Amino acid sequence: MIYYIGSMKIKASITLSEDLVREMDKLMGRSGNRSALVEQALRDYLAAKAQQIRDAKDLEILNRRAHKLNKEAQDVLSYQVEL
């Protein structure tokens, strides 16, 4: 989890489905803070999306270099001694 300490808060108005708000309230109970829940959920979502973007870039690099990497692996395997 990512926590930001001391960040400035900006009021934003959002519209949520009634059933979603009911589920939030059920999950949090009376002591819950909707804003905190939505903020943490959004932080988690953005972190996951950023990771997906990094993973996609890494995969693209691997795919672009796959032929060379596979050739190197075959070369290394050719030096193995049978047991």
C-alpha positions in Angstrom: 0.0 0.0 0.0 1.1 3.5 -0.7 0.4 6.2 1.9 0.9 9.9 1.3 1.6 12.0 4.4 0.9 15.7 4.4 -0.5 15.9 0.9 -2.9 18.8 0.3 -6.6 17.7 0.1 -8.8 19.0 -2.7 -12.5 18.7 -2.5 -14.0 16.8 -5.5 -17.6 16.0 -6.1 -18.3 12.5 -7.5 -21.5 10.7 -8.2 -21.7 7.0 -7.2 -24.3 4.4 -7.7 -26.6 4.0 -4.7 -25.8 0.3 -4.4 -22.1 1.0 -4.4 -22.6 3.5 -1.5 -24.6 1.0 0.4 -21.8 -1.6 0.0 -19.2 1.0 1.1 -21.3 1.8 4.2 -21.8 -1.9 5.0 -18.1 -2.6 4.7 -17.1 0.4 6.8 -19.8 0.4 9.5 -20.7 3.5 11.4 -17.1 4.6 12.1 -16.1 4.6 8.4 -14.9 7.5 6.3 -16.2 7.3 2.8 -13.6 9.8 1.5 -10.7 7.8 3.0 -12.1 4.6 1.5 -12.5 6.1 -2.0 -9.1 7.8 -1.8 -7.3 4.5 -0.8 -9.2 2.5 -3.4 -8.2 5.1 -6.1 -4.6 5.0 -5.0 -4.6 1.2 -5.1 -6.2 1.3 -8.6 -3.7 3.9 -9.9 -0.8 1.9 -8.5 -2.1 -1.3 -10.2 -2.6 0.5 -13.5 0.9 1.9 -13.3 2.2 -1.6 -12.7 0.3 -2.9 -15.7 1.9 -0.2 -17.8 5.4 -1.1 -16.6 4.7 -4.8 -17.1 3.4 -4.2 -20.7 6.6 -2.2 -21.5 8.8 -5.0 -20.0 6.9 -7.6 -22.1 7.3 -5.5 -25.2 11.1 -5.3 -24.6 11.3 -9.0 -24.0 9.2 -9.8 -27.1 11.3 -7.4 -29.2 14.5 -9.2 -28.0 13.1 -12.7 -27.8 15.0 -14.1 -30.8 18.3 -12.9 -29.4 17.6 -14.1 -25.9 16.4 -17.5 -27.1 19.5 -17.9 -29.2 21.7 -17.1 -26.2 19.8 -19.6 -24.1 20.3 -22.3 -26.7 24.0 -21.5 -26.8 24.3 -21.8 -23.0 22.3 -25.1 -23.0 24.7 -26.5 -25.6 27.5 -26.4 -23.0 25.6 -28.5 -20.5 27.0 -32.0 -19.7 24.6 -34.9 -19.7 24.4 -36.6 -16.3 
